[in-house]
Amino acid sequence: MRKISKRWLLPLLAVLVVGGPLAWYAGLSTPEDETAVWASVKRGNVSVVVTTTGELRARKFVQISGPANAQSANVYQTKIASIVPEGQLVKEGDVIAELDRGPAAAKLSDVTLNLQKAEAQYTSAQLDSALNLAQSREEIRTAEYLLEEKKLARDQAQYEAPTIRRQAEIDHEKALRGLDRAKASYQTKLKQAVAKMAEVGAERDRHANSLRIIQDVMNGFTVRAPASGMVIYVREWNGKKKGVGSQWSPWEPTVATLPDLTQMESNTFVNEVDVRKIAIGQRVQISLDADPSKRLEGKVTSVANVGEQRPNQDSKVFEVKIEVARSDTTLRPGMTTSNAIETAVVANVLSVPIEAVSGDSGVSYVFKKAGRRIVKQQVQTGAMSDNDVVVARGLSVDDKVLLSVPAEAATLELARLPDPKPSKTGPTQAGAPRAAATGKSH
């Protein structure tokens, strides 16, 4: 074996002395992934925001309705035959929609036939009454003639025998009573005629009134604008807008609306998990899908107390109304809005992006940078916004955390937080940092 030259001996020893520990340290360290995305822990205010999608509508509007007396005409349902396009500007008196006259036309035919029958019965009763009363009047005149005849006979019999005078008096008495009966019969027949005419007259008037109502209803099937404005369709119970072919009924008489565009609100629905954070008066940032660059200020004006099941949604939702602070001529009912409801502001806390926090079995942790190593650090979290989450314990300002799970995550051991120290004045304050992080709602 050849001996190492003295001039190579010193460099070799230097490599063994210096390079050995470096190689050992490099073996323990994790090389930094150049593709990894890091984020710094920041201190500041964190806004807790609930984001929902809503729809603009006017807070005040004029209803455009079909005939209000359709129920009186026994017309309980029909269809919208035609309607002007949604968003069209109309003037007072302009035709908005036409309702199908088919159901009312069938009722009109029936009522017209009934009226004709009632009028025929009225005419017949009128003729019968006239005939009966004429006969009664003739009977009265006959009784009067008979009474006069018997009176003359009585007067002439005063010079006759007593039996003849008595017979003449009896005949006169019978004639007088006959006249009274004829007059009483006439009065009875007259009352019967009046009652009969009243009955058939009322029936005739009832059918005539029904005919007028149906005619008014059919005239009301041409729906006109009660004022000037922009036509906006109304929604049915299933959320679908009314249009051509939609059902119309007296219980839901509105065909469309004329909104007041100077007072707008966003109507949205919040799921049952987030609704407890919503309160009247909270500030809202409103943006429009039609113009994402436009930002509007708003505030919560109403929160429903009872949830409802909306179509195509599994969970219950609660209706929330958000008033738009200022009028804008570009706003139109039906526009889709994105509503960022600021439910709380957490002041002067540490926060990291929400993507940096992972969880397992109820334990939250982040992957923190420690020199060239990555540490799986347990953290205590607080309030959460759409982008950030408050960190009460486990991190310091300017610490860097990974925004994704590293490849060696399964081999890293969790660095747990130390147990909180007990307070001198009372029980442990483990909940104090989290309570401080939750903040208060506006």
Secondary structure as GFF3:
##gff-version 3
##sequence-region A 1 442
A	DSSP	alpha_helix	6	14	.	.	.	ID=ss1
A	DSSP	pi_helix	15	19	.	.	.	ID=ss2
A	DSSP	alpha_helix	20	28	.	.	.	ID=ss3
A	DSSP	beta_strand	38	40	.	.	.	ID=ss4
A	DSSP	beta_strand	42	58	.	.	.	ID=ss5
A	DSSP	beta_strand	61	65	.	.	.	ID=ss6
A	DSSP	beta_strand	78	83	.	.	.	ID=ss7
A	DSSP	beta_strand	89	90	.	.	.	ID=ss8
A	DSSP	beta_strand	95	99	.	.	.	ID=ss9
A	DSSP	alpha_helix	102	156	.	.	.	ID=ss10
A	DSSP	three_ten_helix	157	159	.	.	.	ID=ss11
A	DSSP	alpha_helix	162	220	.	.	.	ID=ss12
A	DSSP	beta_strand	222	224	.	.	.	ID=ss13
A	DSSP	beta_strand	229	230	.	.	.	ID=ss14
A	DSSP	beta_strand	232	233	.	.	.	ID=ss15
A	DSSP	beta_strand	247	248	.	.	.	ID=ss16
A	DSSP	beta_strand	254	259	.	.	.	ID=ss17
A	DSSP	beta_strand	264	271	.	.	.	ID=ss18
A	DSSP	three_ten_helix	275	277	.	.	.	ID=ss19
A	DSSP	beta_strand	283	288	.	.	.	ID=ss20
A	DSSP	beta_strand	295	303	.	.	.	ID=ss21
A	DSSP	beta_strand	317	324	.	.	.	ID=ss22
A	DSSP	beta_strand	336	353	.	.	.	ID=ss23
A	DSSP	three_ten_helix	354	356	.	.	.	ID=ss24
A	DSSP	beta_strand	358	360	.	.	.	ID=ss25
A	DSSP	beta_strand	363	370	.	.	.	ID=ss26
A	DSSP	beta_strand	373	384	.	.	.	ID=ss27
A	DSSP	beta_strand	388	393	.	.	.	ID=ss28
A	DSSP	beta_strand	400	402	.	.	.	ID=ss29
A	DSSP	three_ten_helix	409	411	.	.	.	ID=ss30
A	DSSP	beta_strand	414	415	.	.	.	ID=ss31
A	DSSP	alpha_helix	431	438	.	.	.	ID=ss32
###
